[in-house]
Amino acid sequence: MRRRFWFWPVLLAIVAMACSLVRDLPLSLGGEATVPPTETVGLDQSQMATERSSPTPASTLVAVTPQPTEQPSQRAATPSPSPGCEQASEGGGGGPVVVPPDLSATERLLPPLEEWEEWIKPGSRVEGDNHAAWIEVPGLGQVAEFSRTQGDNDGGGAGLITRPQVDVNDYEHLYLSLRARILEERGGNIANVNPRWFPEGAVQVRITYIARDGSQAEWYHGFYHATRGQPDSVHFTPESVGEWSVWSSEDLMTLPNPPARIETVLVYGFGWEFRGQVAGINLFATPKGGGQTEGGTSEGEACRLVAVADVPVFAYPSDEAEPWGTFSGGTEVEILAFTPDRTWMGFEPGVAQACNVGPFRLRWVPVTQSSWSEGDCEGVPVIQPPPPDLCFVGGARATVYTGPSTEAQVVGVMQWQEYAAVIGRGPGDWLKVNLDMGSCALQGEGWVSLSEICFIGYGPCDSLPIIQ
């Protein structure tokens, strides 16, 4: 009896160790050995929990309509307008919102961000300190910040939610755009490396809607800095810590079962501990029969690109440009532009393109025996894309100054759909631009902050000359 008494505790200890190793095995195989099992960004090592626990199961959290926690005393305070930000606040949160650049006559379907409700999801084991608050950010005014601390190794969330209950059956295109940045993130399922668990990230957006077939459905997207294992690249986009990014979704009306009615939109953070910020978010829609995509036709059959055999697709209308992919025989897409010699056809690929605007959103197919155009193509515009050897910026409203400082004289404001060529990089994140090379109404040269703009184009944006 005494031998059995000592034998079973030892055996149970060995089994427990083996189960622990098996539990961690998939994550170990999916990432680099040098990355710690807990994903941490912006947190001191002293803040990291030394004991790892399981993430939150997806089945316990994915609700068709998330409900806000009734905590009136902790509701996010309504921000006061910042000086000089009256127009920006229309998009919510005091920061600029990107209008999908390939659309005209767009309608905004969501209320300003400051009118949204606070949404709190305590952890299943550790409630944590979860907050949605308004933070003053230089250059952007007041932005929404989501955070969770003291969460141990248990997932929880915080964010803002709105319930527009808007019918979208009469819209032809529907895009979601937002401006956000990651400050801290820590969790067991950052970027949804394990689909069995609820996806984690400092900034995520989730839409619940009634689909065309009458079913309830969800669409979501998130952002992450670093993760161990294979990230869910369909639903997550990598971003740099501390840097603002402007992101636009794919056309939601191209989903296999597109929305008929938008019920809720939730922008939030979720994880063990996190801190993320959002400066603006909205849904932009184009009515059917009006506000066609650039190059679309309102009468007759739309102009289409038809591929009868495999044909290459390029990022720029040149055989020497970077290949983008290949259309197989039978592919048909709407043509939005022709080059002046009508030997190249441009189309919108229907994928998220961050803050690309105007011609930068197009991909190009040569007119050959393997591909041609059909339909009513008379109204399709002829354009000359910007030079491929220059770097451009655009994708957001940005103040232009006479010097690399917010104390310098203001030249004007680049609008959402405008872009300009970059001359070089100055101190900090300041960029000198040539406003005459692009689509800006402003003229001359000026300086813009990279925190208010995005790199776009085909040229050497990563090797700009330094301007003293």
Buried (B, 14 or more C-beta within 10 A) or exposed (E): EEEEEEEEEEEEEEEEEEEEEEEEEBBBEBBEEEBEEBBBBBBEEEEBBEEBBBBBEBEEBBEEEBEBBEEEEBBBEEBEEBEEBEEBBEBBBBBBBBBBBBBBEBBBBBBBBBEBBBBBBBBBBBBBBBBBBBBEBEBBBBBBBBBBBBBBBBBBBBBBBBBBEBEBEEBBBBBBBBBBBBBBBBBBBBBBBBEEBBBBBBBBBBBBBBBBEEEEBBBBBBBBBBBBBBBBEEBBBBBEBBEBBBBBBBBBBEBEEBBBBBBBBBBBBBBBBBBBBBBBBBBBBBBEEEBBBBBBBEEEEBBBBBBBEEBBBBBBBBEEBEEBEEBEEEBEBBBBBBBEEEEBBBBBBBEBBBBBBBBBBBBBBBBEEBBBBEBBBEBBEEBEBBEBEBBBBBBBBBBBBEEBBEEBEEBBBBBBBBBBBBBBBBEEBBBBBBBEBBBBEBEEBBBBBBBBBBBBBBBEBEEBEEBE
